[in-house]
Amino acid sequence: MENLQNPGKAASFTPWDYVVFTLMLVISAAIGVYYAFAQRGQRNCRDFLVGGRSMTAVPVALSLTASFMSAITVLGTPVEVYCYGASFVLTCLSFILMVGISSELFLPIFYRLGITSTYEYLEMRFNKATRLFGTMLFIIQTLLYTGLVIYAPALALNQVTGIDLWGAVISTGVVCTFYCTLGGLKAVVWTDVFQVLIMLTGFLAVIIQSVLVQGGVSVIISDSTQGGRINLWDFDPNPLRRHTFWTILIGGTFIWTSAYGINQAQVQRYVSCRSLFHAKMSLYVNLLSLWAINLCSVFCGLCLYSVYKNCDPWMAKKVSAQDQLMPYLVLDILRDYPGVPGLFVAAAYSGTLSTVSSSVNALAAVTVADLIRPYISLSEQQLSWASKGLSIFYGAVCIGMAGLASMMGGLLQAAISIVGTIGGPLLGLFTLGILFPCATSKGGLVGLVIGLVTSLWVCIGSQIYHPPPESTRPLALETRDCNFSMAENALLNLTYSKEMDHINSDQQEQALDRPFLADNWYSLSYLYFCPMGTIVAIVVGLIVSLLSGGRRLKLEPGLTVIKEDLTCYKIYKMLKERANADKLDLVGEKEKKSGETNLAFCDVELDITKIQALRAIA
């Protein structure tokens, strides 16, 4: 094997790699075929969209993980660590807060109401206009996110492995649409289980080989520490800094709660569980699988840095974009193991398939529940066929939306920005309805609109005026040990120098033209887009609600959080009942033993009285 510090031309895909990749697609499609035949007697819409509410915790948990752990996680997170450091691993802490909030506040209400679409709750709590607005926002958000999930990995893998770009995009969309349409939610869930296992296997293959090549885990940690990649404990409260402990903990909690607490793709899985206990357990088991995938992806980023610490393939022009670094590493270190690079590509596409299938199924569900059933009278069988037709339609639209993704930046930041910008105001609207009984329909709608406008304002502004380097703080990359000829080295240095001069001149020109908001408001960390939209929606919604008679509002029971929904209250009640039971037992014991130690009326005296009475009778 070549010296990995001096990357040359990476190997291309072998026939065995194509066999492994194709096998993953075939198995995914076969699961859809199986459930199509297994459920051929179940023809109602409920069976197709929520699995007949008969699912158990573990498969739903793995499906929850797969829904948002896409190819963006497989390809984007390691590059994030490579370029900016391992602080992204702190999202494991935000996962804990997300699971607690989602399982205690949102899940009990949605499960108790037995809804198919999350946005049915908005009509119950507010009005039909709020429901329709929320539904349309979800559809737009999901189509944009899914387009990025399909296109970006296909582009990255096309440039490195030679897999045809649009062949990969279309095959991904067709396979997802196929098993979604045939098997419904059950096919999606069980395919997600298979794909999560493939993702973990792909990560482990890269990690094990990297550790062997580099000479141990300690070498990788040492290289990463010396390169400044172990930068976990930055407690700077400045909200303009891209990644700190606080931006990741606070921003991550809001973003992941908007994804797991109220997003249709996730709520649809909760309500498919056979009981509230299984639904809550699915969230807690999901926490473990989220940790596993996040830790693997972050460590892959450290492996990537350790291997190329002295010769960055991107600066050495071996790849055309940083998102191609992980496929390049895989083909570089695993070229001697036919089929294993195909396993990693299968892992990346497993992430894509799981996310796209979840999106297609969720889009079909909200369209049927929110846009068809309330306005058109159809039988259950007709609604089931409509759901399948919509799965085909949305599969085609998602493939078409992949074209828009070419205009977006880095995988991870683009994906989180999409989720946060639209998900934040929606999270604020649901929180307003669940936690504040005084919130009115007028307050909810105005809060949602103002929150959305605010988050879009800062998000679009940040795309026009990019944050300065002191906010993003990219870490240094090296090319000093690249195996270039003198001519290549001189050309690279000249090109790099010209590029830097061009960038510096552009930055100087932009600095003169940049408005005041560019270095303040628009430089806000992208992780805060979601919290901002949430907080603005809640605050504005409360003010408008109080001004529009919210104090006099009377709600139907079950639409806001109640203490009986909270696990902590159930534990308190159980402990209190046990304490009362113990207290009653102690009182009973005392009553049984009373009189035994009273000297004025003791057992001996009672015995003498009994003996005298017996003698009198005799």
KAMO-V103475 format. One record per residue. PHI is phi as a letter, one per 40 degrees, with the letter a starting at -180 (999 if undefined). OMEGA is omega in degrees with one decimal (NA if undefined). Layout:
BEGIN
phi:PHI omega:OMEGA
phi:PHI omega:OMEGA
END
This chain:
BEGIN
phi:999 omega:179.8
phi:c omega:172.8
phi:c omega:-174.1
phi:c omega:176.7
phi:c omega:-177.9
phi:b omega:-172.6
phi:c omega:173.4
phi:b omega:178.4
phi:c omega:-178.3
phi:c omega:177.9
phi:c omega:177.3
phi:b omega:-179.9
phi:c omega:175.0
phi:b omega:177.0
phi:d omega:179.3
phi:c omega:177.7
phi:c omega:177.9
phi:c omega:178.1
phi:c omega:-179.4
phi:c omega:-179.6
phi:c omega:-179.8
phi:c omega:179.6
phi:c omega:177.8
phi:c omega:178.9
phi:c omega:-178.3
phi:c omega:179.7
phi:c omega:178.4
phi:d omega:178.6
phi:c omega:-178.4
phi:c omega:177.6
phi:c omega:177.1
phi:c omega:178.5
phi:c omega:-179.8
phi:d omega:-178.1
phi:c omega:174.5
phi:c omega:178.8
phi:c omega:-178.0
phi:c omega:-175.4
phi:b omega:-175.5
phi:c omega:176.8
phi:c omega:-178.2
phi:b omega:-170.5
phi:b omega:-178.9
phi:c omega:-175.5
phi:c omega:-179.5
phi:c omega:179.0
phi:c omega:-176.4
phi:c omega:-171.3
phi:c omega:-178.2
phi:b omega:173.4
phi:g omega:-179.9
phi:g omega:-177.9
phi:f omega:-176.4
phi:b omega:-175.8
phi:c omega:177.8
phi:b omega:-167.4
phi:c omega:-169.2
phi:c omega:178.3
phi:c omega:177.2
phi:c omega:179.3
phi:c omega:179.7
phi:c omega:176.3
phi:c omega:176.2
phi:d omega:178.9
phi:c omega:-175.8
phi:c omega:-174.1
phi:c omega:-178.9
phi:b omega:173.1
phi:c omega:-171.5
phi:c omega:174.9
phi:c omega:175.4
phi:c omega:175.6
phi:c omega:-176.8
phi:c omega:-175.9
phi:c omega:-172.2
phi:c omega:-176.7
phi:c omega:177.0
phi:d omega:178.8
phi:c omega:174.6
phi:d omega:179.0
phi:c omega:-179.9
phi:d omega:-174.3
phi:c omega:-171.7
phi:b omega:179.4
phi:h omega:-170.7
phi:c omega:-178.2
phi:c omega:-179.6
phi:c omega:178.9
phi:c omega:179.0
phi:c omega:174.4
phi:c omega:175.4
phi:d omega:177.0
phi:c omega:179.1
phi:c omega:175.2
phi:c omega:-179.6
phi:c omega:-179.8
phi:c omega:179.6
phi:c omega:-178.3
phi:c omega:178.8
phi:c omega:-178.5
phi:c omega:-176.9
phi:c omega:-175.8
phi:c omega:-175.9
phi:c omega:-173.6
phi:c omega:-170.9
phi:c omega:-174.0
phi:d omega:-177.1
phi:d omega:-177.7
phi:c omega:-179.7
phi:c omega:-178.6
phi:c omega:-179.1
phi:c omega:-179.3
phi:c omega:177.7
phi:g omega:-175.1
phi:c omega:175.2
phi:c omega:178.3
phi:b omega:176.9
phi:d omega:-171.9
phi:c omega:169.1
phi:c omega:179.0
phi:c omega:-177.1
phi:c omega:176.5
phi:c omega:177.2
phi:c omega:-174.0
phi:c omega:-177.0
phi:b omega:178.1
phi:a omega:-174.6
phi:c omega:-179.1
phi:c omega:178.8
phi:c omega:178.6
phi:c omega:-178.0
phi:c omega:178.8
phi:c omega:178.0
phi:c omega:179.2
phi:c omega:-178.8
phi:c omega:177.1
phi:c omega:179.0
phi:c omega:-179.2
phi:c omega:179.6
phi:c omega:-179.7
phi:d omega:-175.3
phi:c omega:178.7
phi:c omega:178.5
phi:c omega:-178.0
phi:c omega:-178.2
phi:c omega:175.8
phi:d omega:177.5
phi:c omega:-178.4
phi:c omega:180.0
phi:c omega:-168.3
phi:c omega:-170.7
phi:c omega:177.2
phi:c omega:179.4
phi:c omega:179.2
phi:c omega:-178.7
phi:c omega:-177.9
phi:c omega:177.5
phi:c omega:-176.4
phi:c omega:-174.4
phi:c omega:-173.4
phi:c omega:-178.0
phi:g omega:175.3
phi:c omega:-179.0
phi:d omega:-173.4
phi:c omega:-175.5
phi:c omega:171.3
phi:c omega:178.1
phi:c omega:-179.7
phi:c omega:-175.8
phi:c omega:179.6
phi:c omega:177.2
phi:c omega:-178.8
phi:c omega:-177.5
phi:c omega:-179.3
phi:c omega:178.1
phi:d omega:-178.6
phi:c omega:-177.9
phi:c omega:-175.0
phi:c omega:172.5
phi:c omega:-176.6
phi:c omega:-177.0
phi:c omega:-168.2
phi:b omega:-179.6
phi:g omega:-173.4
phi:c omega:-179.2
phi:c omega:177.2
phi:c omega:179.5
phi:c omega:-177.4
phi:c omega:-176.5
phi:c omega:173.3
phi:c omega:175.3
phi:d omega:178.6
phi:d omega:178.5
phi:c omega:-175.6
phi:c omega:174.5
phi:c omega:178.3
phi:c omega:177.1
phi:c omega:179.6
phi:c omega:-180.0
phi:c omega:179.3
phi:c omega:178.1
phi:c omega:177.3
phi:c omega:-176.8
phi:c omega:177.7
phi:c omega:179.4
phi:c omega:-177.1
phi:c omega:-177.1
phi:c omega:-178.9
phi:c omega:177.8
phi:c omega:178.6
phi:c omega:178.8
phi:c omega:-178.1
phi:c omega:-175.3
phi:c omega:176.5
phi:g omega:174.8
phi:h omega:178.9
phi:c omega:-177.0
phi:c omega:178.3
phi:c omega:-179.9
phi:c omega:178.5
phi:c omega:179.7
phi:c omega:178.1
phi:d omega:-177.4
phi:c omega:178.5
phi:c omega:179.4
phi:c omega:179.0
phi:c omega:177.6
phi:g omega:-177.4
phi:c omega:178.5
phi:c omega:-174.6
phi:b omega:-171.4
phi:c omega:-164.6
phi:b omega:174.7
phi:b omega:-174.3
phi:c omega:177.9
phi:c omega:-178.0
phi:c omega:-177.5
phi:d omega:-177.5
phi:c omega:178.8
phi:c omega:179.4
phi:c omega:-171.1
phi:d omega:-179.3
phi:b omega:167.7
phi:b omega:177.1
phi:d omega:-174.3
phi:c omega:179.8
phi:c omega:-179.2
phi:c omega:-178.7
phi:c omega:-176.1
phi:c omega:-179.4
phi:c omega:179.5
phi:c omega:179.4
phi:c omega:178.9
phi:c omega:-176.9
phi:c omega:-176.8
phi:c omega:174.4
phi:c omega:176.5
phi:c omega:179.5
phi:c omega:-174.1
phi:b omega:-176.9
phi:c omega:-172.7
phi:b omega:-177.2
phi:c omega:-175.6
phi:d omega:-177.6
phi:d omega:-178.7
phi:c omega:-179.2
phi:c omega:178.4
phi:d omega:178.0
phi:c omega:178.5
phi:d omega:-174.5
phi:c omega:175.3
phi:c omega:-179.2
phi:c omega:-175.0
phi:c omega:178.4
phi:a omega:177.3
phi:c omega:178.5
phi:c omega:178.4
phi:c omega:180.0
phi:c omega:179.1
phi:c omega:179.1
phi:c omega:179.1
phi:c omega:178.0
phi:c omega:-177.3
phi:c omega:174.7
phi:c omega:175.8
phi:d omega:178.3
phi:d omega:-179.4
phi:c omega:-179.3
phi:c omega:174.1
phi:c omega:177.5
phi:d omega:-176.7
phi:d omega:-177.9
phi:c omega:-179.5
phi:c omega:179.6
phi:c omega:177.9
phi:c omega:-177.8
phi:c omega:177.9
phi:c omega:179.8
phi:c omega:174.2
phi:c omega:176.1
phi:c omega:176.6
phi:c omega:175.5
phi:c omega:179.6
phi:d omega:179.8
phi:c omega:-178.4
phi:c omega:-178.7
phi:c omega:-173.1
phi:b omega:-175.1
phi:c omega:-177.9
phi:b omega:178.4
phi:a omega:-178.1
phi:c omega:-178.1
phi:c omega:-178.7
phi:c omega:178.4
phi:c omega:178.0
phi:c omega:175.9
phi:g omega:176.4
phi:c omega:172.6
phi:b omega:-176.4
phi:c omega:178.6
phi:a omega:-177.2
phi:c omega:178.8
phi:c omega:178.1
phi:c omega:-174.9
phi:c omega:-178.4
phi:c omega:175.0
phi:d omega:178.5
phi:c omega:178.4
phi:c omega:-177.3
phi:c omega:-179.7
phi:c omega:-179.7
phi:c omega:-173.5
phi:c omega:-177.3
phi:b omega:-176.7
phi:c omega:-178.8
phi:c omega:-177.5
phi:b omega:-176.6
phi:d omega:179.1
phi:g omega:-177.6
phi:c omega:172.0
phi:d omega:176.2
phi:c omega:177.9
phi:c omega:178.5
phi:c omega:177.2
phi:c omega:175.1
phi:c omega:177.6
phi:c omega:178.7
phi:c omega:-178.9
phi:c omega:172.2
phi:c omega:175.6
phi:c omega:178.7
phi:c omega:-178.7
phi:d omega:-176.6
phi:c omega:-179.1
phi:c omega:-178.3
phi:c omega:179.6
phi:c omega:177.0
phi:c omega:-179.7
phi:c omega:-179.5
phi:c omega:179.9
phi:c omega:179.7
phi:c omega:178.6
phi:c omega:177.3
phi:c omega:-178.1
phi:c omega:-177.5
phi:c omega:179.6
phi:c omega:177.7
phi:c omega:-173.6
phi:c omega:-172.1
phi:b omega:-173.0
phi:b omega:-178.1
phi:b omega:-173.4
phi:d omega:-178.8
phi:c omega:-172.0
phi:b omega:-178.0
phi:b omega:-179.6
phi:c omega:179.6
phi:b omega:175.9
phi:c omega:179.6
phi:c omega:179.2
phi:c omega:177.9
phi:c omega:176.7
phi:c omega:177.5
phi:c omega:177.2
phi:c omega:176.9
phi:c omega:178.2
phi:c omega:179.5
phi:c omega:176.9
phi:c omega:178.1
phi:c omega:176.0
phi:c omega:177.5
phi:c omega:-179.0
phi:d omega:-177.2
phi:c omega:174.1
phi:c omega:178.5
phi:c omega:-179.8
phi:c omega:179.2
phi:c omega:176.7
phi:c omega:178.0
phi:c omega:-179.7
phi:c omega:179.0
phi:d omega:179.1
phi:c omega:179.7
phi:c omega:-175.0
phi:c omega:-179.0
phi:c omega:-179.1
phi:c omega:-177.3
phi:c omega:-176.4
phi:c omega:-178.7
phi:d omega:-173.7
phi:d omega:-170.1
phi:c omega:-177.2
phi:c omega:179.0
phi:c omega:-178.6
phi:c omega:-178.7
phi:c omega:178.3
phi:c omega:179.1
phi:c omega:-178.5
phi:c omega:-175.2
phi:c omega:-174.5
phi:c omega:-179.9
phi:c omega:-178.7
phi:c omega:-178.6
phi:c omega:177.7
phi:c omega:177.1
phi:c omega:175.8
phi:c omega:177.2
phi:c omega:179.9
phi:c omega:179.4
phi:c omega:178.4
phi:c omega:177.7
phi:d omega:-178.6
phi:c omega:-174.0
phi:c omega:-173.7
phi:c omega:-173.0
phi:b omega:-179.6
phi:c omega:-178.9
phi:c omega:-176.9
phi:c omega:-179.5
phi:b omega:179.0
phi:c omega:178.2
phi:c omega:179.1
phi:c omega:179.7
phi:c omega:-177.4
phi:c omega:179.2
phi:c omega:178.5
phi:c omega:179.3
phi:c omega:-177.8
phi:c omega:-178.3
phi:c omega:177.5
phi:c omega:179.9
phi:c omega:179.0
phi:c omega:-178.9
phi:c omega:-178.5
phi:c omega:175.7
phi:c omega:179.3
phi:d omega:-176.9
phi:c omega:-179.9
phi:c omega:179.4
phi:c omega:178.1
phi:c omega:-179.9
phi:c omega:176.4
phi:c omega:179.0
phi:c omega:179.2
phi:b omega:-177.1
phi:c omega:179.7
phi:c omega:179.2
phi:c omega:-178.1
phi:d omega:-180.0
phi:c omega:175.4
phi:c omega:-177.4
phi:c omega:176.0
phi:f omega:173.7
phi:c omega:-179.1
phi:c omega:-174.4
phi:c omega:173.4
phi:b omega:-172.0
phi:b omega:171.9
phi:b omega:-170.9
phi:c omega:-178.3
phi:b omega:177.9
phi:c omega:-174.9
phi:c omega:179.4
phi:c omega:167.2
phi:c omega:-179.0
phi:c omega:-179.5
phi:c omega:178.7
phi:c omega:-178.6
phi:c omega:179.1
phi:c omega:179.5
phi:c omega:179.5
phi:c omega:-179.4
phi:c omega:179.2
phi:c omega:179.5
phi:c omega:-178.9
phi:c omega:179.8
phi:c omega:178.6
phi:c omega:179.5
phi:c omega:-178.8
phi:c omega:177.4
phi:c omega:179.4
phi:c omega:179.3
phi:c omega:-178.9
phi:c omega:178.8
phi:c omega:176.6
phi:c omega:-179.7
phi:c omega:178.9
phi:c omega:177.7
phi:c omega:-179.7
phi:c omega:-179.5
phi:c omega:178.3
phi:c omega:-176.5
phi:c omega:-174.5
phi:c omega:175.4
phi:c omega:-178.4
phi:d omega:-177.6
phi:c omega:-174.5
phi:c omega:-177.4
phi:c omega:178.7
phi:b omega:-176.0
phi:c omega:-177.1
phi:c omega:178.8
phi:c omega:177.3
phi:d omega:178.2
phi:d omega:-178.8
phi:c omega:178.2
phi:c omega:179.5
phi:c omega:177.5
phi:c omega:-178.2
phi:c omega:177.7
phi:d omega:-179.5
phi:c omega:179.2
phi:c omega:180.0
phi:c omega:-175.7
phi:c omega:179.1
phi:c omega:179.8
phi:c omega:-179.3
phi:c omega:-176.1
phi:c omega:179.9
phi:c omega:179.0
phi:c omega:178.5
phi:c omega:-178.9
phi:c omega:-179.8
phi:c omega:179.7
phi:c omega:-179.7
phi:c omega:178.4
phi:c omega:-177.9
phi:b omega:173.0
phi:g omega:-178.1
phi:c omega:-178.8
phi:c omega:-178.0
phi:c omega:-174.8
phi:c omega:176.0
phi:b omega:-176.6
phi:b omega:170.8
phi:c omega:-179.4
phi:c omega:175.7
phi:g omega:-177.9
phi:c omega:175.7
phi:b omega:-177.8
phi:c omega:176.4
phi:b omega:-174.2
phi:c omega:179.2
phi:c omega:177.8
phi:c omega:-170.9
phi:c omega:178.8
phi:c omega:-179.6
phi:c omega:177.9
phi:c omega:178.4
phi:c omega:178.0
phi:c omega:178.3
phi:c omega:-179.0
phi:c omega:179.5
phi:c omega:179.1
phi:c omega:179.3
phi:c omega:178.3
phi:c omega:178.7
phi:c omega:178.8
phi:c omega:178.4
phi:c omega:178.9
phi:c omega:177.7
phi:c omega:179.6
phi:c omega:178.4
phi:c omega:178.4
phi:c omega:179.7
phi:c omega:178.5
phi:c omega:178.6
phi:c omega:178.8
phi:c omega:179.9
phi:c omega:179.6
phi:c omega:180.0
phi:c omega:-173.6
phi:c omega:-175.3
phi:c omega:178.8
phi:g omega:-175.2
phi:c omega:-175.2
phi:b omega:177.5
phi:c omega:-175.1
phi:c omega:-179.2
phi:c omega:-177.1
phi:a omega:-170.2
phi:c omega:-176.6
phi:c omega:-180.0
phi:c omega:-179.7
phi:c omega:178.1
phi:c omega:-179.6
phi:c omega:178.7
phi:c omega:179.3
phi:c omega:179.1
phi:c omega:-179.3
phi:c omega:179.2
phi:c omega:179.7
phi:c omega:179.3
phi:c omega:178.3
phi:c omega:-179.9
phi:c omega:179.3
phi:c omega:-179.8
phi:c omega:NA
END
